[in-house]
Amino acid sequence: MDLNYHVDSALSTLLENHKFFKEMAEFVSDFNDGGDIQKLLDQQVEIAEDLIRMKSKHQLLNKALKDAKNSCNTVDKFEEVWKERSAAVEQKRIDVKNSAEFKNFMKALESAAPQEGAESNGQANGPAHDEDLIMEATGAEVFSLYDPWSKALIKNPVRNKICGHVYDRDSVMLIIKDNIGIRCPVLGCANRSYIQPVHLVKDHDLQQKLQQRMSNAIEDESSSEDEEQADH
């Protein structure tokens, strides 16, 4: 079992729950003081803190196990060293609230609600020119050649399995690396799930189309230069 993956998934679920409870708090505020909802919101933070502590301890135990294996040449010695190092990890106090992962989680909580307005602030992906689009053979799918975050030409396309939108791999991985509260930025996208690495798959067909388009552009530019030289 990949504990890190399951903890990250659980943290993403907590973010979704937090957003739901915030919306519910606004709804019930007309009927009561929202104290029960606030308790649920506080619980999300407490659960996140416990999950991150468990993940950190798991990583420390894995490191201790690896170090014990590398430093021992007999089973008896390994058992002795592992017992000492695992006990040290168990006794170690993990300052979760000052960890980068917990701070990023809290930052994601704060930024989750305003996400709804991102489209109107120019953060969403809106193709500016017809020549910036590629249309699939079916004629049913149109998308921009440019990454929605960096606005640079997509070089390594990955597709979001949840909604089908395309990003540049380097760009999206950089964005979600330190922020687990990022949704698809494409204008009008109905996908409300936070982007996770497991959602992203390499789009080989689009990679070929992009390479072909770039090759055609280079050939056209070369032909234009040849024609200009011939005219002179």
C-alpha positions in Angstrom: 0.0 0.0 0.0 1.3 3.4 -0.9 0.6 5.4 2.3 1.8 8.7 0.8 -0.7 8.4 -2.1 -3.6 7.6 0.2 -2.8 10.4 2.6 -2.6 12.9 -0.3 -6.0 11.6 -1.6 -7.5 12.0 1.9 -6.2 15.6 2.1 -7.8 16.4 -1.2 -11.0 15.0 0.0 -10.8 17.1 3.2 -10.4 20.2 0.9 -13.5 19.3 -0.9 -15.4 18.7 2.3 -14.1 22.1 3.7 -15.5 23.9 0.6 -18.9 22.1 1.0 -19.1 23.0 4.7 -18.2 26.6 4.0 -21.0 26.8 1.4 -23.4 25.1 3.9 -22.4 27.6 6.6 -23.4 30.5 4.4 -26.8 28.8 3.8 -27.6 27.9 7.4 -26.4 31.3 8.8 -29.9 32.6 8.3 -31.3 30.0 10.7 -28.6 29.7 13.4 -25.2 30.9 14.4 -23.5 28.1 12.4 -21.7 26.7 15.4 -22.1 23.1 14.4 -20.7 23.8 10.9 -17.7 25.6 12.4 -17.0 22.5 14.5 -16.9 20.4 11.3 -14.6 22.9 9.6 -12.2 22.7 12.6 -12.3 18.9 12.5 -11.1 19.0 8.9 -7.9 20.8 10.0 -7.4 18.5 12.9 -7.8 15.4 10.7 -5.3 16.9 8.2 -2.8 17.5 11.0 -3.1 13.9 12.1 -2.8 12.6 8.5 0.3 14.7 7.8 1.9 13.6 11.1 1.2 9.9 10.2 2.8 10.5 6.7 5.8 12.2 8.2 6.3 9.4 10.7 6.0 6.8 7.9 8.7 8.6 5.9 11.0 8.7 8.9 10.4 5.0 9.6 11.2 4.1 6.0 14.4 6.1 6.2 15.4 4.4 9.5 14.7 1.0 7.9 16.8 1.7 4.9 19.6 3.0 7.0 19.5 0.0 9.3 19.6 -2.4 6.2 22.6 -0.5 4.8 24.6 -0.5 8.1 24.1 -4.1 9.1 25.6 -7.3 7.7 23.8 -9.8 9.9 20.1 -10.4 10.7 20.8 -10.1 14.4 22.6 -6.8 14.0 19.8 -5.5 11.8 17.1 -6.4 14.3 19.0 -4.6 17.1 19.7 -1.5 15.1 16.1 -1.4 13.6 14.6 -1.7 17.1 16.7 1.3 18.3 16.0 3.5 15.3 12.3 2.7 15.1 11.9 3.5 18.8 13.7 6.8 18.3 11.3 7.7 15.5 8.3 6.8 17.6 9.5 9.1 20.4 10.4 11.9 18.0 8.0 14.9 18.2 6.8 16.0 14.8 6.0 19.7 14.5 3.3 19.3 11.9 2.0 22.9 12.0 5.4 24.3 11.0 5.8 21.7 8.2 5.7 22.9 4.6 2.9 20.4 3.8 0.6 21.6 6.6 1.2 25.2 5.6 0.4 24.4 2.0 -2.8 22.6 3.1 -3.9 25.7 5.1 -3.1 27.9 2.1 -5.2 25.6 -0.1 -8.1 25.9 2.4 -7.9 29.7 2.2 -7.7 29.7 -1.6 -10.4 27.1 -2.2 -13.4 29.4 -1.9 -12.2 32.2 -4.3 -11.5 29.6 -7.0 -15.0 30.2 -8.3 -14.0 33.7 -9.5 -10.8 32.7 -11.2 -12.5 32.6 -14.6 -13.4 36.3 -14.4 -9.9 37.3 -13.3 -8.3 36.2 -16.4 -6.7 33.1 -14.9 -8.7 30.7 -17.0 -7.6 29.4 -20.4 -9.3 31.3 -23.2 -7.9 30.9 -26.7 -7.1 34.2 -28.3 -6.6 33.3 -31.9 -8.0 30.7 -34.3 -4.4 29.7 -35.3 -3.8 28.8 -31.6 -6.3 25.9 -31.8 -6.1 22.3 -32.9 -9.2 20.5 -33.9 -9.5 16.7 -33.6 -10.4 14.7 -36.6 -13.9 14.3 -35.3 -14.3 18.0 -35.3 -15.8 17.8 -31.8 -12.9 18.8 -29.7 -11.1 22.1 -29.8 -8.4 23.2 -27.4 -5.6 25.7 -27.2 -2.0 25.0 -28.1 -1.0 27.1 -25.1 -0.7 26.0 -21.5 -3.4 27.7 -19.3 -0.9 28.7 -16.6 2.4 29.6 -18.3 0.7 30.7 -21.6 3.6 29.1 -23.4 3.3 26.6 -26.2 2.6 23.1 -24.9 5.6 20.9 -25.4 4.8 17.9 -23.2 1.0 17.5 -23.2 -0.8 15.7 -20.5 -4.6 15.2 -20.3 -6.7 15.5 -17.2 -8.6 12.1 -17.0 -11.4 13.8 -15.0 -12.4 16.5 -17.5 -10.2 15.8 -20.6 -8.5 19.2 -20.7 -4.8 19.4 -21.7 -1.9 21.1 -19.9 1.9 21.2 -20.3 3.3 18.6 -17.9 6.1 20.7 -16.6 3.7 23.6 -15.9 1.0 21.7 -14.2 3.4 19.6 -12.0 5.1 22.8 -10.9 1.7 24.3 -10.0 0.4 21.4 -8.0 3.7 20.4 -6.4 3.2 22.8 -3.5 -0.5 23.4 -3.6 -3.0 20.5 -3.4 -6.0 22.9 -3.9 -5.7 23.5 -7.6 -8.6 22.9 -10.0 -8.7 22.8 -13.8 -8.3 26.4 -14.9 -10.0 26.0 -18.3 -12.8 28.4 -18.9 -16.2 26.8 -18.2 -14.8 23.5 -17.0 -17.3 21.7 -14.8 -14.7 19.6 -13.0 -14.5 20.6 -9.4 -11.9 18.0 -8.3 -8.5 19.2 -7.3 -5.8 18.1 -9.7 -3.6 15.2 -8.6 -0.7 13.6 -10.4 -2.7 10.4 -10.9 -5.3 12.4 -12.9 -2.7 13.3 -15.6 -1.9 11.0 -18.5 0.4 11.6 -21.4 -1.4 12.4 -24.6 0.7 10.7 -27.3 -1.7 11.6 -30.2 -1.6 15.3 -29.3 2.2 15.1 -28.9 2.4 13.9 -32.5 0.0 16.7 -33.7 2.1 19.3 -31.9 5.4 18.0 -33.4 3.8 17.9 -36.9 2.5 21.5 -36.5 5.9 22.7 -35.4 7.6 20.9 -38.3 5.1 22.5 -40.7 5.8 25.9 -39.2 9.6 25.4 -39.6 9.1 24.3 -43.2 6.8 27.3 -44.0 9.4 29.7 -42.5 12.2 28.0 -44.5 10.2 28.2 -47.7 9.5 31.9 -47.1 13.2 32.6 -46.6 14.0 30.7 -49.8 11.5 32.7 -51.8 12.8 36.0 -50.5 16.4 35.0 -51.4 15.2 34.0 -54.9 13.5 37.4 -55.4 16.8 39.1 -54.7 
